[in-house]
Amino acid sequence: MKLCINCNKEIISKTKHHERKKFCSDYCSGRYYRKTNYNHTVYTIPKNTVGVVQELIVSVDLLKKGFEVFRAGARSCFSSVAHARLADGAIRQ
């Protein structure tokens, strides 16, 4: 007898192929993964502002790692952040 890791109900397996199931239903599977992987951060600011903040976080991380970081001045650019390693100077996105 195998139990669901979300609700502890018995998993009913109709074929031998399903012996490795972890959940009794798709509903339990979804509930478990939402509970364990969901980011509970609720943003009260516009989504485009969240995107800009995330770009800044990436830029700071690259600066800490020794990269030179170049940000776009216009919104219509093909890339919002470009970086170059100090040793070789080649620009990468």
Backbone as CSV, one residue per row, in Angstrom:
resi,resn,N_x,N_y,N_z,CA_x,CA_y,CA_z,C_x,C_y,C_z
1,MET,0.845,-1.178,0.000,0.000,0.000,0.000,0.887,1.237,0.000
2,LYS,0.674,2.123,-0.971,1.448,3.343,-1.074,0.541,4.528,-0.779
3,LEU,1.076,5.527,-0.045,0.281,6.680,0.341,0.694,7.924,-0.427
4,CYS,-0.287,8.776,-0.684,-0.059,10.057,-1.350,0.788,10.942,-0.427
5,ILE,1.814,11.607,-0.982,2.679,12.433,-0.137,2.038,13.764,0.225
6,ASN,0.883,14.092,-0.380,0.200,15.333,-0.052,-0.894,15.132,0.984
7,CYS,-1.761,14.116,0.766,-2.929,13.955,1.642,-2.933,12.646,2.433
8,ASN,-1.961,11.794,2.220,-1.828,10.502,2.912,-2.955,9.519,2.610
9,LYS,-3.684,9.726,1.496,-4.671,8.732,1.072,-3.947,7.623,0.330
10,GLU,-4.586,6.473,0.274,-4.005,5.354,-0.453,-4.047,5.615,-1.954
11,ILE,-2.935,5.335,-2.622,-2.861,5.491,-4.070,-3.347,4.204,-4.700
12,ILE,-4.385,4.316,-5.511,-4.925,3.147,-6.187,-4.255,3.043,-7.545
13,SER,-3.493,1.993,-7.726,-2.745,1.792,-8.959,-3.391,0.670,-9.755
14,LYS,-3.835,0.997,-10.970,-4.516,0.003,-11.794,-3.550,-0.886,-12.554
15,THR,-2.384,-0.377,-12.854,-1.406,-1.170,-13.590,-0.067,-1.128,-12.869
16,LYS,0.811,-2.019,-13.231,2.131,-2.071,-12.616,2.957,-0.829,-12.964
17,HIS,2.658,-0.226,-14.124,3.387,0.962,-14.573,3.230,2.133,-13.597
18,HIS,2.121,2.190,-12.887,1.846,3.322,-12.004,2.292,3.095,-10.557
19,GLU,3.145,2.112,-10.322,3.581,1.843,-8.951,4.454,2.952,-8.376
20,ARG,5.043,3.765,-9.243,5.924,4.835,-8.773,5.199,6.154,-8.536
21,LYS,3.886,6.152,-8.608,3.119,7.373,-8.408,3.346,7.909,-7.000
22,LYS,3.389,9.223,-6.871,3.561,9.857,-5.565,2.265,10.465,-5.050
23,PHE,1.311,10.699,-5.953,0.085,11.394,-5.595,-1.128,10.565,-5.984
24,CYS,-2.214,10.761,-5.262,-3.438,10.016,-5.555,-4.209,10.622,-6.719
25,SER,-3.963,11.896,-7.030,-4.676,12.551,-8.124,-3.858,13.728,-8.655
26,ASP,-4.270,14.239,-9.820,-3.627,15.433,-10.363,-3.872,16.634,-9.453
27,TYR,-5.023,16.673,-8.811,-5.340,17.753,-7.882,-4.335,17.785,-6.734
28,CYS,-4.055,16.623,-6.144,-3.077,16.543,-5.046,-1.687,16.943,-5.522
29,SER,-1.334,16.534,-6.726,-0.037,16.885,-7.281,0.099,18.402,-7.405
30,GLY,-0.917,19.054,-7.966,-0.897,20.504,-8.114,-0.842,21.216,-6.780
31,ARG,-1.633,20.752,-5.816,-1.632,21.376,-4.483,-0.259,21.258,-3.823
32,TYR,0.361,20.096,-3.953,1.675,19.876,-3.335,2.729,20.793,-3.944
33,TYR,2.778,20.861,-5.278,3.803,21.679,-5.923,3.549,23.167,-5.750
34,ARG,2.291,23.583,-5.688,2.018,24.995,-5.387,2.444,25.329,-3.968
35,LYS,2.229,24.385,-3.051,2.578,24.610,-1.648,4.098,24.663,-1.458
36,THR,4.840,23.840,-2.195,6.283,23.762,-1.975,7.083,24.692,-2.869
37,ASN,6.562,25.083,-4.036,7.348,25.874,-4.978,6.821,27.276,-5.207
38,TYR,5.717,27.649,-4.612,5.102,28.944,-4.875,5.845,30.054,-4.154
39,ASN,6.148,31.107,-4.903,6.769,32.286,-4.308,5.652,33.156,-3.752
40,HIS,5.608,33.349,-2.456,4.511,34.056,-1.798,4.662,35.577,-1.839
41,THR,5.588,36.096,-2.640,5.768,37.528,-2.731,4.607,38.136,-3.505
42,VAL,3.954,39.103,-2.909,2.869,39.801,-3.571,3.360,41.204,-3.889
43,TYR,3.385,41.517,-5.185,3.852,42.835,-5.593,2.670,43.796,-5.661
44,THR,2.818,44.947,-5.028,1.780,45.961,-5.068,2.163,47.082,-6.024
45,ILE,3.196,46.868,-6.817,3.640,47.849,-7.793,3.404,47.288,-9.195
46,PRO,3.379,48.137,-10.216,3.120,47.649,-11.574,4.150,46.616,-12.030
47,LYS,3.716,45.730,-12.937,4.580,44.644,-13.413,5.826,45.155,-14.120
48,ASN,5.716,46.255,-14.888,6.904,46.755,-15.572,7.932,47.289,-14.583
49,THR,7.472,47.803,-13.440,8.396,48.243,-12.392,9.099,47.045,-11.775
50,VAL,8.371,45.949,-11.594,8.979,44.722,-11.080,10.062,44.246,-12.035
51,GLY,9.801,44.330,-13.350,10.792,43.928,-14.348,12.051,44.773,-14.276
52,VAL,11.893,46.070,-14.101,13.047,46.962,-13.994,13.842,46.647,-12.733
53,VAL,13.157,46.380,-11.643,13.843,46.037,-10.383,14.644,44.753,-10.565
54,GLN,14.068,43.752,-11.243,14.781,42.500,-11.470,16.012,42.713,-12.344
55,GLU,15.908,43.595,-13.356,17.079,43.913,-14.184,18.181,44.555,-13.351
56,LEU,17.791,45.429,-12.429,18.784,46.063,-11.566,19.454,45.046,-10.644
57,ILE,18.683,44.096,-10.147,19.255,43.047,-9.296,20.288,42.239,-10.075
58,VAL,19.961,41.894,-11.332,20.900,41.157,-12.182,22.141,42.003,-12.441
59,SER,21.949,43.294,-12.709,23.080,44.190,-12.970,24.015,44.267,-11.771
60,VAL,23.462,44.392,-10.577,24.280,44.453,-9.363,25.049,43.154,-9.169
61,ASP,24.386,42.017,-9.416,25.047,40.719,-9.278,26.220,40.605,-10.252
62,LEU,26.029,41.041,-11.499,27.118,40.997,-12.477,28.264,41.930,-12.081
63,LEU,27.938,43.103,-11.556,28.981,44.033,-11.102,29.806,43.431,-9.966
64,LYS,29.127,42.736,-9.040,29.832,42.085,-7.933,30.781,40.997,-8.424
65,LYS,30.427,40.365,-9.558,31.249,39.287,-10.106,32.352,39.794,-11.024
66,GLY,32.496,41.118,-11.168,33.588,41.677,-11.944,33.284,42.003,-13.388
67,PHE,32.013,42.008,-13.754,31.632,42.346,-15.119,31.405,43.849,-15.228
68,GLU,31.559,44.381,-16.432,31.102,45.726,-16.728,29.682,45.586,-17.247
69,VAL,28.771,46.427,-16.790,27.364,46.306,-17.154,26.922,47.567,-17.881
70,PHE,26.242,47.384,-19.000,25.720,48.485,-19.788,24.212,48.307,-19.911
71,ARG,23.460,49.322,-19.525,22.000,49.255,-19.611,21.511,50.124,-20.750
72,ALA,20.424,49.731,-21.367,19.860,50.448,-22.503,19.245,51.767,-22.051
73,GLY,19.363,52.771,-22.891,18.766,54.062,-22.587,17.352,54.185,-23.140
74,ALA,16.993,53.364,-24.104,15.667,53.400,-24.710,14.951,52.076,-24.466
75,ARG,13.642,52.149,-24.319,12.868,50.932,-24.061,12.803,50.009,-25.272
76,SER,12.989,50.537,-26.462,12.805,49.740,-27.669,14.060,48.984,-28.107
77,CYS,15.092,48.945,-27.274,16.320,48.220,-27.620,16.075,46.714,-27.617
78,PHE,16.907,45.978,-28.374,16.751,44.529,-28.445,17.201,43.837,-27.160
79,SER,17.999,44.523,-26.364,18.482,43.947,-25.113,18.477,45.024,-24.044
80,SER,18.044,44.666,-22.843,17.985,45.670,-21.788,19.270,45.732,-20.975
81,VAL,20.040,44.652,-20.960,21.303,44.630,-20.212,22.353,43.915,-21.053
82,ALA,23.521,44.526,-21.187,24.659,43.878,-21.834,25.799,43.871,-20.830
83,HIS,26.650,42.858,-20.889,27.765,42.811,-19.944,29.029,42.360,-20.661
84,ALA,30.163,42.745,-20.094,31.469,42.353,-20.665,32.382,41.962,-19.524
85,ARG,33.130,40.912,-19.726,34.113,40.479,-18.732,35.319,41.387,-18.852
86,LEU,35.878,41.823,-17.761,37.007,42.754,-17.779,38.235,42.182,-18.465
87,ALA,38.470,40.891,-18.379,39.702,40.301,-18.915,39.765,40.355,-20.439
88,ASP,38.690,39.954,-21.120,38.749,39.913,-22.580,38.043,41.069,-23.255
89,GLY,37.137,41.737,-22.574,36.465,42.901,-23.114,35.398,42.625,-24.151
90,ALA,35.113,41.384,-24.459,34.093,41.055,-25.445,32.699,41.273,-24.842
91,ILE,31.842,41.965,-25.572,30.506,42.249,-25.062,29.605,41.052,-25.311
92,ARG,28.902,40.658,-24.261,27.942,39.554,-24.344,26.628,40.027,-23.755
93,GLN,25.552,39.366,-24.145,24.248,39.729,-23.586,23.818,38.710,-22.567
